[in-house]
Amino acid sequence: MEQNTMIQPDWSKVAEVELVYKTKVKASERPLIKTSKDCYQTFLKVWDENKMEMQEEFKVLLINRANRVTGVYEASAGGITGTVADPRLILAAAIKGLAVGIVLGHNHPSGNLKPSLADEQLTAKIKTAASYHDIRVLDHIIVTADAYYSFADEGLL
């Protein structure tokens, strides 16, 4: 008679997931976001000015309930004409960063401030996905060295 043996899983072969939030910045020292201009100025501080007109990048400001920036997530860096931002990674960063709101931002190396159809579609996709986690997309800023475009100010959010 054969003996039935159960195969026991080897738990040492699975990935461990740990949620950690560490900050060394006092709440009062974090940038305060009240307007799209505040978003733009914050993005300018974290953007490498040497890449602004060379390479498209996508960054996300993580915002707490007091409208303070708790972190910046560098979502992607692409080429001259585009970059691919993964909504899942953006939301993972927002959740891990305990954000209640996020501000999306990307640069246009060409200096053109007009959002593309792809920009609008990605914004809508992230906004919908974020809403399932009670995270608000507060704005999407197109950044150039001289000026910015705000989706919120233009009624696109």
Backbone bond lengths (Angstrom), bond angles and torsions (degrees), N, CA, C in turn:
res aa  C-N    CA-C-N  psi(-1)  N-CA   C-N-CA  omega(-1)  CA-C   N-CA-C  phi
1 M - - - 1.436 - - 1.533 109.63 -
2 E 1.351 115.50 131.70 1.456 120.40 179.47 1.504 111.06 -76.08
3 Q 1.271 114.27 144.72 1.460 119.38 178.75 1.532 108.63 -99.31
4 N 1.328 116.35 126.02 1.466 120.09 177.46 1.509 109.60 -79.15
5 T 1.302 115.55 124.54 1.460 119.01 176.83 1.516 108.21 -118.19
6 M 1.289 113.52 135.54 1.466 118.69 177.29 1.515 108.66 -85.26
7 I 1.308 115.07 138.60 1.456 119.54 176.65 1.512 107.90 -85.62
8 Q 1.279 115.12 121.99 1.458 120.63 179.72 1.525 109.24 -89.09
9 P 1.316 116.59 133.52 1.468 118.10 178.92 1.529 110.93 -68.91
10 D 1.303 114.92 148.29 1.453 121.11 176.99 1.522 107.64 -96.01
11 W 1.319 117.07 95.20 1.461 122.55 -174.23 1.518 113.50 -67.42
12 S 1.297 116.60 -13.43 1.461 118.25 178.35 1.529 111.83 -75.89
13 K 1.325 116.74 -6.49 1.461 120.62 -178.48 1.536 112.48 -101.31
14 V 1.302 117.20 13.07 1.464 119.51 176.82 1.518 108.98 -109.70
15 A 1.318 114.43 154.50 1.460 119.36 -179.11 1.518 110.52 -75.88
16 E 1.294 115.71 143.43 1.457 121.48 175.76 1.518 108.02 -95.62
17 V 1.319 115.87 133.12 1.459 121.11 178.17 1.516 107.73 -111.57
18 E 1.316 115.51 127.88 1.454 120.44 -179.03 1.519 108.24 -128.39
19 L 1.316 116.62 131.60 1.453 121.16 175.83 1.513 108.42 -101.09
20 V 1.327 114.90 120.90 1.457 120.84 -178.86 1.519 108.30 -137.02
21 Y 1.314 116.57 137.07 1.458 120.86 173.71 1.515 107.06 -128.50
22 K 1.322 115.91 116.30 1.457 121.17 -179.64 1.512 108.24 -124.00
23 T 1.308 116.27 135.97 1.454 119.68 176.22 1.519 109.57 -137.57
24 K 1.309 115.22 146.49 1.456 120.67 176.45 1.519 110.01 -117.68
25 V 1.323 115.68 8.63 1.462 121.20 -176.68 1.527 109.24 -108.52
26 K 1.328 116.11 128.63 1.462 120.30 177.29 1.526 109.33 -65.52
27 A 1.333 116.20 146.22 1.460 121.34 -178.46 1.527 111.54 -54.61
28 S 1.314 117.40 -39.13 1.465 121.19 -177.46 1.530 113.11 -71.11
29 E 1.330 117.40 -15.72 1.463 121.38 -178.83 1.524 113.14 -94.92
30 R 1.321 117.56 -6.10 1.462 121.12 -179.54 1.527 109.28 -77.20
31 P 1.337 117.49 144.38 1.469 119.89 178.91 1.531 111.56 -59.09
32 L 1.319 115.93 137.32 1.463 122.77 178.49 1.521 108.68 -96.86
33 I 1.316 116.00 130.86 1.464 121.89 -179.36 1.528 109.06 -109.05
34 K 1.337 115.55 115.48 1.465 121.01 175.86 1.522 111.66 -120.23
35 T 1.344 116.47 -28.27 1.458 121.19 -175.10 1.528 110.27 -136.85
36 S 1.316 115.18 169.36 1.465 119.65 175.91 1.524 110.60 -63.48
37 K 1.318 117.25 -31.97 1.470 120.21 178.21 1.532 110.36 -64.39
38 D 1.337 117.17 -37.90 1.471 120.80 175.55 1.528 110.60 -60.26
39 C 1.341 115.65 -41.27 1.470 120.41 177.99 1.519 110.13 -61.64
40 Y 1.322 115.71 -49.03 1.467 121.50 -179.03 1.524 110.95 -58.34
41 Q 1.320 117.04 -47.53 1.464 120.61 -178.76 1.527 111.78 -64.51
42 T 1.331 117.05 -35.37 1.464 120.47 176.76 1.523 110.33 -67.44
43 F 1.333 116.40 -44.15 1.461 119.30 177.20 1.529 111.03 -59.71
44 L 1.326 117.63 -42.70 1.467 120.17 179.92 1.522 111.82 -58.57
45 K 1.327 116.89 -34.23 1.467 120.78 -179.34 1.524 112.48 -69.88
46 V 1.331 116.96 -28.25 1.465 119.89 -176.42 1.524 112.43 -102.63
47 W 1.328 116.97 -5.06 1.464 120.63 -179.01 1.518 109.86 -88.23
48 D 1.313 117.31 140.40 1.460 121.66 173.65 1.525 106.96 -77.11
49 E 1.322 116.33 108.79 1.465 120.68 -176.04 1.524 112.28 -60.63
50 N 1.331 117.45 -22.84 1.460 120.86 178.36 1.528 112.75 -74.24
51 K 1.340 116.61 -15.44 1.464 120.61 179.30 1.526 112.52 -106.07
52 M 1.308 117.37 -10.09 1.464 121.86 -174.26 1.530 112.64 -52.77
53 E 1.316 117.24 -43.35 1.465 121.02 -176.75 1.531 112.28 -104.27
54 M 1.334 116.04 12.79 1.455 120.29 -177.59 1.524 112.46 -114.88
55 Q 1.344 116.67 -42.41 1.458 121.05 -168.84 1.524 109.71 -138.92
56 E 1.338 116.20 132.63 1.460 119.51 178.30 1.529 109.72 -77.48
57 E 1.337 114.68 132.46 1.467 121.53 178.75 1.522 109.14 -131.66
58 F 1.312 116.17 157.19 1.467 122.68 -179.46 1.523 107.45 -128.10
59 K 1.321 116.69 124.59 1.466 122.18 -179.45 1.525 109.33 -129.69
60 V 1.322 115.74 159.60 1.459 121.38 -178.72 1.523 109.53 -134.15
61 L 1.341 115.51 127.98 1.461 120.70 172.44 1.522 108.02 -87.77
62 L 1.323 116.60 129.57 1.464 122.38 176.60 1.523 107.25 -95.57
63 I 1.319 116.41 125.58 1.465 122.39 -171.64 1.527 110.13 -118.56
64 N 1.345 116.29 135.64 1.470 120.13 177.07 1.538 110.65 -94.67
65 R 1.331 116.65 -177.39 1.473 121.00 -176.61 1.526 113.05 -64.12
66 A 1.313 117.43 -21.83 1.462 121.56 179.54 1.540 111.47 -90.45
67 N 1.330 116.72 11.89 1.474 123.29 -178.42 1.530 112.74 61.38
68 R 1.314 116.15 31.94 1.460 121.89 177.14 1.532 108.68 -104.52
69 V 1.322 116.11 143.58 1.458 121.82 177.98 1.529 108.50 -77.82
70 T 1.324 115.38 118.28 1.463 119.98 179.38 1.523 111.84 -96.04
71 G 1.331 116.33 -15.29 1.453 119.59 179.61 1.509 111.58 -176.06
72 V 1.316 114.90 166.72 1.461 122.21 175.80 1.522 107.01 -126.72
73 Y 1.323 115.92 125.68 1.455 121.02 177.92 1.529 108.24 -104.75
74 E 1.315 116.36 122.95 1.462 121.33 177.00 1.518 107.22 -89.34
75 A 1.336 115.00 97.74 1.460 121.18 -170.91 1.523 113.66 -74.82
76 S 1.338 117.18 -38.99 1.459 118.01 -178.88 1.516 111.69 -165.87
77 A 1.313 113.74 159.96 1.460 122.21 172.78 1.516 106.28 -136.30
78 G 1.314 116.03 131.11 1.462 119.77 -175.78 1.503 112.58 -121.63
79 G 1.318 114.14 -135.04 1.452 120.39 -177.92 1.513 111.39 -111.21
80 I 1.306 115.55 -154.43 1.459 121.70 -176.97 1.526 111.80 -70.96
81 T 1.338 116.39 -35.36 1.463 119.69 -173.00 1.524 114.99 -112.65
82 G 1.314 118.55 2.80 1.456 117.65 179.69 1.512 113.69 -179.95
83 T 1.333 113.90 166.23 1.460 122.00 174.29 1.516 107.61 -149.22
84 V 1.319 116.74 156.50 1.463 121.75 -178.76 1.516 108.47 -110.05
85 A 1.323 116.16 117.91 1.468 121.64 177.79 1.530 107.92 -106.36
86 D 1.316 116.93 126.30 1.457 122.45 -177.94 1.525 109.92 -90.53
87 P 1.334 118.07 113.55 1.477 120.40 -179.62 1.523 113.40 -55.22
88 R 1.321 118.07 -34.06 1.472 120.68 -178.91 1.516 111.19 -65.12
89 L 1.330 116.71 -41.28 1.463 119.61 178.87 1.525 111.14 -70.25
90 I 1.319 116.86 -36.65 1.465 120.93 177.10 1.520 110.12 -62.10
91 L 1.323 116.85 -45.47 1.473 119.84 179.49 1.525 111.74 -69.08
92 A 1.329 117.00 -35.59 1.463 119.64 177.01 1.528 109.84 -61.13
93 A 1.336 116.75 -41.94 1.463 120.67 178.95 1.528 110.38 -66.00
94 A 1.334 117.34 -41.84 1.465 121.10 -179.87 1.520 111.37 -64.03
95 I 1.307 116.62 -42.39 1.462 120.80 179.78 1.529 110.01 -67.38
96 K 1.307 116.31 -47.61 1.465 119.75 -179.41 1.524 111.01 -64.23
97 G 1.341 117.19 -32.96 1.460 122.07 178.92 1.518 113.91 -83.72
98 L 1.330 117.06 5.72 1.467 123.23 178.06 1.528 112.74 57.90
99 A 1.317 116.39 32.61 1.465 121.66 -178.72 1.524 110.98 -76.76
100 V 1.321 115.53 141.56 1.465 120.68 170.72 1.521 110.00 -102.27
101 G 1.332 115.43 -13.37 1.450 121.32 176.66 1.514 109.59 -147.03
102 I 1.324 115.46 155.43 1.453 120.22 175.98 1.527 109.01 -135.80
103 V 1.319 114.48 151.08 1.460 121.32 173.00 1.514 106.51 -121.12
104 L 1.327 115.46 119.47 1.452 121.70 178.68 1.513 108.63 -83.57
105 G 1.309 116.94 147.86 1.449 120.00 177.28 1.510 111.59 -153.11
106 H 1.312 115.46 137.40 1.462 119.89 172.03 1.515 109.23 -147.69
107 N 1.314 115.35 156.51 1.455 119.82 -178.77 1.522 110.38 -101.67
108 H 1.306 115.42 156.62 1.459 122.95 171.26 1.528 106.80 -115.36
109 P 1.336 118.29 104.57 1.464 120.26 -178.95 1.529 113.78 -55.81
110 S 1.325 116.53 -26.12 1.468 120.33 -179.78 1.525 112.35 -70.26
111 G 1.333 116.81 -18.94 1.456 120.97 -176.02 1.516 112.73 89.35
112 N 1.328 117.49 -5.77 1.463 122.30 178.83 1.531 109.22 -72.86
113 L 1.317 116.49 126.59 1.463 119.97 -177.80 1.533 113.47 -90.85
114 K 1.302 118.15 -8.69 1.471 120.76 -176.96 1.534 110.51 -71.70
115 P 1.335 116.86 127.35 1.470 118.83 178.03 1.531 110.95 -71.22
116 S 1.308 115.83 144.57 1.464 120.98 176.29 1.530 108.68 -84.12
117 L 1.319 116.22 167.66 1.460 121.04 175.36 1.530 109.58 -60.29
118 A 1.332 116.40 -39.06 1.471 120.52 178.07 1.526 110.87 -62.70
119 D 1.333 117.98 -38.40 1.476 122.05 176.70 1.533 109.93 -60.83
120 E 1.327 115.98 -45.62 1.470 120.97 -178.79 1.523 111.13 -65.93
121 Q 1.334 117.22 -41.63 1.467 121.01 -179.69 1.524 111.62 -66.70
122 L 1.321 117.02 -42.24 1.468 120.47 179.21 1.529 110.26 -64.16
123 T 1.314 117.11 -41.79 1.464 121.38 178.57 1.526 110.30 -59.26
124 A 1.333 116.65 -47.36 1.467 121.36 -179.97 1.532 110.90 -62.20
125 K 1.314 116.86 -40.81 1.471 121.56 -179.61 1.524 110.92 -64.27
126 I 1.332 116.45 -46.02 1.465 120.17 179.69 1.523 110.28 -66.52
127 K 1.333 117.51 -40.13 1.462 121.41 179.56 1.530 110.97 -60.15
128 T 1.321 116.37 -45.42 1.463 120.64 179.52 1.526 110.91 -64.02
129 A 1.324 116.83 -48.34 1.466 120.90 -179.33 1.525 111.16 -62.14
130 A 1.320 117.21 -42.21 1.467 121.54 -179.09 1.526 111.09 -64.22
131 S 1.323 116.51 -35.04 1.467 119.61 -178.07 1.525 112.04 -61.98
132 Y 1.319 117.75 -28.77 1.466 121.36 177.80 1.523 112.10 -68.09
133 H 1.317 116.21 -15.52 1.468 121.74 -179.98 1.527 111.11 -113.06
134 D 1.324 116.46 15.37 1.471 122.47 -178.64 1.524 112.22 57.35
135 I 1.316 115.49 35.56 1.463 122.18 175.35 1.520 107.01 -112.39
136 R 1.321 116.15 129.25 1.464 120.69 -179.44 1.526 110.98 -96.81
137 V 1.316 115.37 136.38 1.466 120.38 169.49 1.518 104.82 -85.90
138 L 1.312 115.95 107.93 1.468 121.50 -173.99 1.530 112.06 -80.35
139 D 1.325 116.47 -32.14 1.461 119.93 -179.70 1.520 108.60 -168.75
140 H 1.301 115.03 164.96 1.457 123.39 169.75 1.521 105.07 -133.16
141 I 1.314 115.62 118.72 1.463 122.25 -174.98 1.531 109.14 -108.81
142 I 1.328 115.87 127.46 1.459 120.58 169.27 1.526 105.49 -93.43
143 V 1.319 114.81 122.99 1.461 121.88 -171.70 1.531 110.36 -106.68
144 T 1.327 116.11 132.99 1.458 121.36 166.64 1.522 106.31 -130.49
145 A 1.314 116.51 171.72 1.467 120.37 -178.92 1.530 111.65 -63.98
146 D 1.340 117.09 -28.45 1.467 121.13 -174.12 1.520 115.52 -103.13
147 A 1.322 117.49 -26.15 1.465 120.05 -171.38 1.520 109.76 -158.27
148 Y 1.332 114.79 -178.06 1.460 119.73 179.03 1.521 109.94 -147.19
149 Y 1.334 114.52 164.96 1.466 122.76 175.71 1.514 106.29 -126.44
150 S 1.313 117.19 130.89 1.464 122.50 -179.69 1.521 110.02 -111.37
151 F 1.325 116.48 120.47 1.460 120.99 176.11 1.526 110.37 -60.83
152 A 1.331 116.97 -39.51 1.468 120.83 -178.97 1.529 110.73 -65.60
153 D 1.324 116.79 -46.91 1.459 120.37 -179.60 1.522 112.20 -61.76
154 E 1.345 116.25 -30.71 1.458 120.65 -177.54 1.533 112.82 -93.30
155 G 1.354 116.73 6.74 1.465 120.83 176.31 1.510 114.91 75.75
156 L 1.327 118.03 20.26 1.469 121.04 -179.52 1.521 113.57 -93.06
157 L 1.320 117.94 3.14 1.476 120.14 176.87 1.507 110.30 -112.50
